[in-house]
């Protein structure tokens, strides 16, 4: 806002009003690879199409083109890359888009191992599979469309995500057991135990890493293309919002299809509402983080996890003398709907907030240029 205030105090009658702007944003103009990055950078500093008119331009894009043209550059084209380098880049690019398949594949292998083992061997298989899937997820999030170059995922955000996935696996079974007087034992790795596991939703979520990466790439590519063809910030925003909504719906459709398949193969209830709500929350949180908006996902996840934990805590605390009323809200909700109502409502409300936030933030031109600091 300070930069915008300085622009509003500039004198439109100056002989060369763009020169002062070029001096003020010289670093941005020098490192930009095309006028589009300058336009996005100017928008991030609060410069609108109306402000561009004070510099004798119809919009920010036109102003950015003049700024880009005024910065001296080396006009010699770069030497062509050798064939071996081009082949290596092609293989590297293919690997980045195949890497998101790895978490789902390893999770499927772990589920098969759990179905084929018993006793102590099953415990070892679960531990090894969890470690393998975790490492695969970390690799998928560090490279490719879901990566965040120049930024690192905060430990708190990672912890909240692990809780949400853990609740999808164990939470509904524990809540149902707690309401009915249990649990009478520890999880035994099956859906028939005292503390049943919901494996199908977790398997579907890990398999959904691939469509999440591919739809994110489609959205980013389309937004970048629209950035080049738009002739105004409002025009760009209006064209990107439907693409964002379409990307979101496409991912949810892929997740629903994967959940239907995994539920049928594992002969488990699909838990469709809760799984879709959790998938939507995690997808939007990652999409915002990829584009540099990590604060809102952190805050939303920080609120969602305690809400789920409170549901379990109140049911267990109701067993204390004189505290029976504590479980009334959760028991009423689960009786009216099911145990899946807790993750459905908590994750669904959180995902709705992030969707509204994403429609505002990701429709800005400045969201689609590389940045080093989270916003």
GUBA-207741 format. One record per residue (C-alpha): residue number from 1; residue in one letter; x, y, z. Coordinates in steps of 0.25 Angstrom, whole numbers, padded with zeros to 4 digits. Example, Ala and Ser with C-alpha at 12.3 -4.5 7.8 and 13.67 -1.06 7.14 Angstrom:
REM residues 2
+------+------+-------+-------+-------+
| resi | resn |     u |     v |     w |
+------+------+-------+-------+-------+
|    1 |    a |  0049 | -0018 |  0031 |
|    2 |    s |  0055 | -0004 |  0029 |
+------+------+-------+-------+-------+
***
This chain:
REM residues 375
+------+------+-------+-------+-------+
| resi | resn |     u |     v |     w |
+------+------+-------+-------+-------+
|    1 |    x |  0000 |  0000 |  0000 |
|    2 |    x |  0012 |  0009 |  0002 |
|    3 |    x |  0016 |  0007 | -0012 |
|    4 |    x |  0002 |  0010 | -0017 |
|    5 |    x |  0002 |  0023 | -0009 |
|    6 |    x |  0014 |  0028 | -0015 |
|    7 |    x |  0009 |  0025 | -0029 |
|    8 |    x | -0004 |  0033 | -0026 |
|    9 |    x |  0005 |  0045 | -0021 |
|   10 |    x |  0013 |  0044 | -0035 |
|   11 |    x |  0011 |  0056 | -0044 |
|   12 |    x |  0003 |  0051 | -0057 |
|   13 |    x |  0008 |  0063 | -0064 |
|   14 |    x |  0023 |  0060 | -0063 |
|   15 |    x |  0030 |  0058 | -0077 |
|   16 |    x |  0033 |  0044 | -0074 |
|   17 |    x |  0024 |  0038 | -0063 |
|   18 |    x |  0029 |  0024 | -0066 |
|   19 |    x |  0043 |  0027 | -0063 |
|   20 |    x |  0041 |  0028 | -0048 |
|   21 |    x |  0033 |  0016 | -0048 |
|   22 |    x |  0044 |  0008 | -0055 |
|   23 |    x |  0054 |  0013 | -0045 |
|   24 |    x |  0045 |  0009 | -0033 |
|   25 |    x |  0044 | -0005 | -0039 |
|   26 |    x |  0057 | -0007 | -0046 |
|   27 |    x |  0060 | -0020 | -0039 |
|   28 |    x |  0047 | -0026 | -0043 |
|   29 |    x |  0048 | -0021 | -0058 |
|   30 |    x |  0062 | -0026 | -0059 |
|   31 |    x |  0060 | -0040 | -0054 |
|   32 |    x |  0047 | -0042 | -0061 |
|   33 |    x |  0047 | -0052 | -0073 |
|   34 |    x |  0035 | -0046 | -0080 |
|   35 |    x |  0025 | -0034 | -0078 |
|   36 |    x |  0015 | -0043 | -0071 |
|   37 |    x |  0024 | -0045 | -0059 |
|   38 |    x |  0025 | -0030 | -0058 |
|   39 |    x |  0010 | -0028 | -0059 |
|   40 |    x |  0008 | -0038 | -0047 |
|   41 |    x |  0019 | -0031 | -0039 |
|   42 |    x |  0012 | -0018 | -0041 |
|   43 |    x | -0001 | -0023 | -0037 |
|   44 |    x |  0005 | -0029 | -0024 |
|   45 |    x |  0010 | -0015 | -0021 |
|   46 |    x | -0004 | -0010 | -0022 |
|   47 |    x | -0004 | -0004 | -0036 |
|   48 |    x | -0017 | -0006 | -0043 |
|   49 |    x | -0022 | -0002 | -0057 |
|   50 |    x | -0027 |  0011 | -0052 |
|   51 |    x | -0013 |  0014 | -0047 |
|   52 |    x | -0007 |  0010 | -0060 |
|   53 |    x | -0015 |  0021 | -0066 |
|   54 |    x | -0007 |  0032 | -0059 |
|   55 |    x |  0005 |  0027 | -0066 |
|   56 |    x | -0002 |  0028 | -0080 |
|   57 |    x | -0006 |  0014 | -0082 |
|   58 |    x | -0019 |  0007 | -0083 |
|   59 |    x | -0016 | -0005 | -0073 |
|   60 |    x | -0005 | -0011 | -0065 |
|   61 |    x | -0001 | -0021 | -0076 |
|   62 |    x |  0002 | -0009 | -0086 |
|   63 |    x |  0010 | -0002 | -0075 |
|   64 |    x |  0018 | -0015 | -0072 |
|   65 |    x |  0021 | -0016 | -0087 |
|   66 |    x |  0028 | -0002 | -0087 |
|   67 |    x |  0035 | -0005 | -0075 |
|   68 |    x |  0041 | -0018 | -0080 |
|   69 |    x |  0045 | -0011 | -0093 |
|   70 |    x |  0052 |  0000 | -0086 |
|   71 |    x |  0062 | -0009 | -0078 |
|   72 |    x |  0074 | -0012 | -0086 |
|   73 |    x |  0076 | -0027 | -0089 |
|   74 |    x |  0085 | -0037 | -0096 |
|   75 |    x |  0078 | -0039 | -0109 |
|   76 |    x |  0087 | -0051 | -0113 |
|   77 |    x |  0079 | -0064 | -0113 |
|   78 |    x |  0084 | -0075 | -0103 |
|   79 |    x |  0092 | -0086 | -0110 |
|   80 |    x |  0083 | -0098 | -0113 |
|   81 |    x |  0084 | -0109 | -0102 |
|   82 |    x |  0091 | -0122 | -0107 |
|   83 |    x |  0083 | -0134 | -0110 |
|   84 |    x |  0087 | -0141 | -0097 |
|   85 |    x |  0083 | -0130 | -0089 |
|   86 |    x |  0069 | -0129 | -0096 |
|   87 |    x |  0067 | -0144 | -0093 |
|   88 |    x |  0071 | -0143 | -0079 |
|   89 |    x |  0061 | -0131 | -0077 |
|   90 |    x |  0050 | -0139 | -0084 |
|   91 |    x |  0053 | -0151 | -0075 |
|   92 |    x |  0053 | -0142 | -0062 |
|   93 |    x |  0040 | -0136 | -0066 |
|   94 |    x |  0034 | -0149 | -0068 |
|   95 |    x |  0039 | -0154 | -0055 |
|   96 |    x |  0033 | -0142 | -0048 |
|   97 |    x |  0019 | -0145 | -0053 |
|   98 |    x |  0020 | -0160 | -0050 |
|   99 |    x |  0025 | -0158 | -0036 |
|  100 |    x |  0011 | -0155 | -0030 |
|  101 |    x |  0007 | -0169 | -0034 |
|  102 |    x |  0017 | -0175 | -0024 |
|  103 |    x |  0010 | -0172 | -0011 |
|  104 |    x | -0003 | -0179 | -0016 |
|  105 |    x |  0005 | -0191 | -0021 |
|  106 |    x |  0013 | -0192 | -0008 |
|  107 |    x |  0000 | -0191 |  0000 |
|  108 |    x | -0007 | -0201 | -0008 |
|  109 |    x |  0005 | -0211 | -0006 |
|  110 |    x |  0004 | -0208 |  0009 |
|  111 |    x | -0011 | -0211 |  0009 |
|  112 |    x | -0008 | -0224 |  0002 |
|  113 |    x |  0003 | -0228 |  0012 |
|  114 |    x | -0007 | -0225 |  0024 |
|  115 |    x | -0017 | -0234 |  0017 |
|  116 |    x | -0007 | -0245 |  0016 |
|  117 |    x |  0000 | -0245 |  0029 |
|  118 |    x | -0004 | -0247 |  0044 |
|  119 |    x |  0001 | -0244 |  0058 |
|  120 |    x |  0015 | -0238 |  0059 |
|  121 |    x |  0018 | -0239 |  0045 |
|  122 |    x |  0006 | -0230 |  0042 |
|  123 |    x |  0011 | -0220 |  0051 |
|  124 |    x |  0025 | -0220 |  0044 |
|  125 |    x |  0018 | -0219 |  0031 |
|  126 |    x |  0009 | -0207 |  0036 |
|  127 |    x |  0021 | -0200 |  0041 |
|  128 |    x |  0030 | -0202 |  0028 |
|  129 |    x |  0018 | -0198 |  0019 |
|  130 |    x |  0015 | -0185 |  0027 |
|  131 |    x |  0030 | -0181 |  0026 |
|  132 |    x |  0030 | -0184 |  0011 |
|  133 |    x |  0017 | -0176 |  0008 |
|  134 |    x |  0022 | -0165 |  0016 |
|  135 |    x |  0035 | -0164 |  0009 |
|  136 |    x |  0028 | -0165 | -0004 |
|  137 |    x |  0018 | -0154 | -0001 |
|  138 |    x |  0030 | -0145 |  0004 |
|  139 |    x |  0037 | -0147 | -0010 |
|  140 |    x |  0024 | -0144 | -0018 |
|  141 |    x |  0022 | -0131 | -0010 |
|  142 |    x |  0037 | -0127 | -0012 |
|  143 |    x |  0037 | -0129 | -0027 |
|  144 |    x |  0027 | -0126 | -0038 |
|  145 |    x |  0014 | -0118 | -0039 |
|  146 |    x |  0011 | -0120 | -0024 |
|  147 |    x |  0025 | -0115 | -0020 |
|  148 |    x |  0028 | -0101 | -0014 |
|  149 |    x |  0041 | -0096 | -0019 |
|  150 |    x |  0048 | -0086 | -0009 |
|  151 |    x |  0038 | -0090 |  0002 |
|  152 |    x |  0038 | -0101 |  0012 |
|  153 |    x |  0025 | -0107 |  0018 |
|  154 |    x |  0024 | -0103 |  0033 |
|  155 |    x |  0025 | -0115 |  0043 |
|  156 |    x |  0011 | -0111 |  0049 |
|  157 |    x |  0004 | -0112 |  0036 |
|  158 |    x |  0011 | -0126 |  0034 |
|  159 |    x |  0006 | -0130 |  0048 |
|  160 |    x | -0008 | -0125 |  0045 |
|  161 |    x | -0009 | -0133 |  0032 |
|  162 |    x | -0004 | -0145 |  0038 |
|  163 |    x | -0015 | -0144 |  0049 |
|  164 |    x | -0025 | -0142 |  0038 |
|  165 |    x | -0021 | -0155 |  0031 |
|  166 |    x | -0020 | -0162 |  0044 |
|  167 |    x | -0034 | -0159 |  0047 |
|  168 |    x | -0039 | -0163 |  0034 |
|  169 |    x | -0032 | -0177 |  0037 |
|  170 |    x | -0036 | -0178 |  0052 |
|  171 |    x | -0045 | -0167 |  0056 |
|  172 |    x | -0059 | -0171 |  0052 |
|  173 |    x | -0057 | -0185 |  0058 |
|  174 |    x | -0051 | -0180 |  0071 |
|  175 |    x | -0063 | -0170 |  0072 |
|  176 |    x | -0073 | -0180 |  0069 |
|  177 |    x | -0067 | -0190 |  0079 |
|  178 |    x | -0066 | -0179 |  0090 |
|  179 |    x | -0081 | -0175 |  0088 |
|  180 |    x | -0085 | -0190 |  0090 |
|  181 |    x | -0076 | -0192 |  0102 |
|  182 |    x | -0063 | -0196 |  0096 |
|  183 |    x | -0053 | -0198 |  0091 |
|  184 |    x | -0050 | -0212 |  0097 |
|  185 |    x | -0036 | -0213 |  0091 |
|  186 |    x | -0026 | -0208 |  0082 |
|  187 |    x | -0027 | -0207 |  0066 |
|  188 |    x | -0023 | -0221 |  0060 |
|  189 |    x | -0022 | -0216 |  0046 |
|  190 |    x | -0035 | -0220 |  0041 |
|  191 |    x | -0049 | -0214 |  0039 |
|  192 |    x | -0055 | -0225 |  0049 |
|  193 |    x | -0047 | -0222 |  0061 |
|  194 |    x | -0051 | -0215 |  0074 |
|  195 |    x | -0045 | -0202 |  0068 |
|  196 |    x | -0048 | -0203 |  0053 |
|  197 |    x | -0039 | -0197 |  0042 |
|  198 |    x | -0044 | -0190 |  0030 |
|  199 |    x | -0034 | -0193 |  0020 |
|  200 |    x | -0041 | -0190 |  0007 |
|  201 |    x | -0042 | -0175 |  0009 |
|  202 |    x | -0027 | -0174 |  0013 |
|  203 |    x | -0023 | -0183 |  0000 |
|  204 |    x | -0032 | -0174 | -0008 |
|  205 |    x | -0026 | -0161 | -0003 |
|  206 |    x | -0012 | -0166 | -0006 |
|  207 |    x | -0016 | -0171 | -0020 |
|  208 |    x | -0022 | -0157 | -0022 |
|  209 |    x | -0008 | -0150 | -0021 |
|  210 |    x | -0006 | -0153 | -0036 |
|  211 |    x | -0019 | -0146 | -0040 |
|  212 |    x | -0016 | -0135 | -0030 |
|  213 |    x | -0002 | -0132 | -0036 |
|  214 |    x | -0008 | -0133 | -0051 |
|  215 |    x | -0020 | -0124 | -0048 |
|  216 |    x | -0011 | -0114 | -0041 |
|  217 |    x | -0002 | -0114 | -0053 |
|  218 |    x | -0014 | -0112 | -0062 |
|  219 |    x | -0018 | -0100 | -0054 |
|  220 |    x | -0005 | -0094 | -0053 |
|  221 |    x | -0002 | -0095 | -0068 |
|  222 |    x | -0016 | -0090 | -0072 |
|  223 |    x | -0015 | -0078 | -0063 |
|  224 |    x | -0001 | -0075 | -0069 |
|  225 |    x | -0007 | -0075 | -0083 |
|  226 |    x | -0018 | -0066 | -0079 |
|  227 |    x | -0008 | -0057 | -0073 |
|  228 |    x | -0002 | -0055 | -0087 |
|  229 |    x | -0015 | -0053 | -0094 |
|  230 |    x | -0022 | -0044 | -0084 |
|  231 |    x | -0022 | -0029 | -0086 |
|  232 |    x | -0026 | -0025 | -0072 |
|  233 |    x | -0026 | -0030 | -0058 |
|  234 |    x | -0041 | -0031 | -0057 |
|  235 |    x | -0041 | -0039 | -0070 |
|  236 |    x | -0031 | -0048 | -0064 |
|  237 |    x | -0038 | -0051 | -0051 |
|  238 |    x | -0051 | -0053 | -0058 |
|  239 |    x | -0045 | -0064 | -0067 |
|  240 |    x | -0037 | -0071 | -0056 |
|  241 |    x | -0048 | -0073 | -0046 |
|  242 |    x | -0056 | -0083 | -0054 |
|  243 |    x | -0043 | -0090 | -0057 |
|  244 |    x | -0041 | -0091 | -0042 |
|  245 |    x | -0054 | -0097 | -0039 |
|  246 |    x | -0053 | -0107 | -0051 |
|  247 |    x | -0040 | -0111 | -0046 |
|  248 |    x | -0046 | -0113 | -0032 |
|  249 |    x | -0058 | -0121 | -0037 |
|  250 |    x | -0049 | -0130 | -0046 |
|  251 |    x | -0040 | -0134 | -0034 |
|  252 |    x | -0053 | -0137 | -0026 |
|  253 |    x | -0058 | -0146 | -0037 |
|  254 |    x | -0045 | -0153 | -0038 |
|  255 |    x | -0045 | -0155 | -0023 |
|  256 |    x | -0059 | -0160 | -0023 |
|  257 |    x | -0056 | -0170 | -0034 |
|  258 |    x | -0044 | -0175 | -0027 |
|  259 |    x | -0051 | -0177 | -0014 |
|  260 |    x | -0062 | -0185 | -0021 |
|  261 |    x | -0052 | -0194 | -0026 |
|  262 |    x | -0044 | -0196 | -0013 |
|  263 |    x | -0057 | -0198 | -0005 |
|  264 |    x | -0061 | -0209 | -0015 |
|  265 |    x | -0048 | -0216 | -0015 |
|  266 |    x | -0046 | -0215 |  0000 |
|  267 |    x | -0061 | -0218 |  0003 |
|  268 |    x | -0062 | -0206 |  0012 |
|  269 |    x | -0072 | -0195 |  0014 |
|  270 |    x | -0068 | -0183 |  0005 |
|  271 |    x | -0069 | -0172 |  0015 |
|  272 |    x | -0071 | -0163 |  0003 |
|  273 |    x | -0075 | -0149 |  0009 |
|  274 |    x | -0064 | -0149 |  0020 |
|  275 |    x | -0054 | -0154 |  0010 |
|  276 |    x | -0058 | -0144 | -0001 |
|  277 |    x | -0058 | -0133 |  0010 |
|  278 |    x | -0044 | -0137 |  0015 |
|  279 |    x | -0039 | -0138 |  0000 |
|  280 |    x | -0044 | -0124 | -0003 |
|  281 |    x | -0038 | -0118 |  0009 |
|  282 |    x | -0024 | -0124 |  0006 |
|  283 |    x | -0024 | -0121 | -0008 |
|  284 |    x | -0028 | -0106 | -0006 |
|  285 |    x | -0018 | -0105 |  0005 |
|  286 |    x | -0007 | -0110 | -0004 |
|  287 |    x | -0012 | -0102 | -0016 |
|  288 |    x | -0011 | -0089 | -0008 |
|  289 |    x |  0003 | -0093 | -0002 |
|  290 |    x |  0008 | -0096 | -0016 |
|  291 |    x |  0005 | -0082 | -0021 |
|  292 |    x |  0011 | -0076 | -0008 |
|  293 |    x | -0001 | -0074 |  0001 |
|  294 |    x |  0002 | -0083 |  0012 |
|  295 |    x | -0003 | -0074 |  0024 |
|  296 |    x | -0018 | -0077 |  0022 |
|  297 |    x | -0016 | -0093 |  0020 |
|  298 |    x | -0008 | -0093 |  0033 |
|  299 |    x | -0019 | -0085 |  0041 |
|  300 |    x | -0030 | -0094 |  0035 |
|  301 |    x | -0023 | -0107 |  0038 |
|  302 |    x | -0020 | -0102 |  0052 |
|  303 |    x | -0035 | -0099 |  0055 |
|  304 |    x | -0040 | -0112 |  0048 |
|  305 |    x | -0031 | -0122 |  0056 |
|  306 |    x | -0035 | -0117 |  0070 |
|  307 |    x | -0049 | -0118 |  0066 |
|  308 |    x | -0048 | -0132 |  0062 |
|  309 |    x | -0040 | -0135 |  0075 |
|  310 |    x | -0050 | -0128 |  0083 |
|  311 |    x | -0061 | -0137 |  0078 |
|  312 |    x | -0054 | -0150 |  0083 |
|  313 |    x | -0050 | -0143 |  0096 |
|  314 |    x | -0064 | -0139 |  0100 |
|  315 |    x | -0069 | -0153 |  0097 |
|  316 |    x | -0058 | -0160 |  0106 |
|  317 |    x | -0059 | -0149 |  0117 |
|  318 |    x | -0074 | -0151 |  0118 |
|  319 |    x | -0070 | -0164 |  0125 |
|  320 |    x | -0066 | -0156 |  0137 |
|  321 |    x | -0076 | -0154 |  0148 |
|  322 |    x | -0085 | -0142 |  0146 |
|  323 |    x | -0080 | -0140 |  0132 |
|  324 |    x | -0090 | -0148 |  0124 |
|  325 |    x | -0095 | -0135 |  0117 |
|  326 |    x | -0082 | -0133 |  0110 |
|  327 |    x | -0084 | -0143 |  0099 |
|  328 |    x | -0098 | -0139 |  0096 |
|  329 |    x | -0095 | -0130 |  0084 |
|  330 |    x | -0086 | -0141 |  0078 |
|  331 |    x | -0095 | -0152 |  0081 |
|  332 |    x | -0107 | -0145 |  0075 |
|  333 |    x | -0099 | -0142 |  0062 |
|  334 |    x | -0095 | -0156 |  0060 |
|  335 |    x | -0108 | -0162 |  0064 |
|  336 |    x | -0115 | -0153 |  0054 |
|  337 |    x | -0105 | -0155 |  0043 |
|  338 |    x | -0093 | -0165 |  0046 |
|  339 |    x | -0079 | -0165 |  0052 |
|  340 |    x | -0074 | -0159 |  0039 |
|  341 |    x | -0082 | -0146 |  0042 |
|  342 |    x | -0071 | -0141 |  0050 |
|  343 |    x | -0060 | -0141 |  0039 |
|  344 |    x | -0070 | -0137 |  0028 |
|  345 |    x | -0075 | -0124 |  0035 |
|  346 |    x | -0061 | -0120 |  0041 |
|  347 |    x | -0053 | -0123 |  0028 |
|  348 |    x | -0065 | -0118 |  0019 |
|  349 |    x | -0066 | -0105 |  0026 |
|  350 |    x | -0051 | -0103 |  0026 |
|  351 |    x | -0050 | -0106 |  0011 |
|  352 |    x | -0062 | -0096 |  0008 |
|  353 |    x | -0054 | -0085 |  0015 |
|  354 |    x | -0041 | -0089 |  0007 |
|  355 |    x | -0049 | -0089 | -0006 |
|  356 |    x | -0054 | -0075 | -0004 |
|  357 |    x | -0040 | -0071 |  0000 |
|  358 |    x | -0034 | -0078 | -0013 |
|  359 |    x | -0044 | -0071 | -0022 |
|  360 |    x | -0039 | -0057 | -0017 |
|  361 |    x | -0024 | -0060 | -0016 |
|  362 |    x | -0022 | -0070 | -0028 |
|  363 |    x | -0030 | -0061 | -0038 |
|  364 |    x | -0019 | -0050 | -0036 |
|  365 |    x | -0008 | -0049 | -0047 |
|  366 |    x |  0003 | -0048 | -0036 |
|  367 |    x | -0001 | -0062 | -0031 |
|  368 |    x |  0005 | -0068 | -0044 |
|  369 |    x |  0019 | -0063 | -0043 |
|  370 |    x |  0030 | -0070 | -0035 |
|  371 |    x |  0032 | -0064 | -0021 |
|  372 |    x |  0041 | -0067 | -0010 |
|  373 |    x |  0033 | -0063 |  0002 |
|  374 |    x |  0020 | -0069 |  0006 |
|  375 |    x |  0008 | -0059 |  0007 |
+------+------+-------+-------+-------+
***
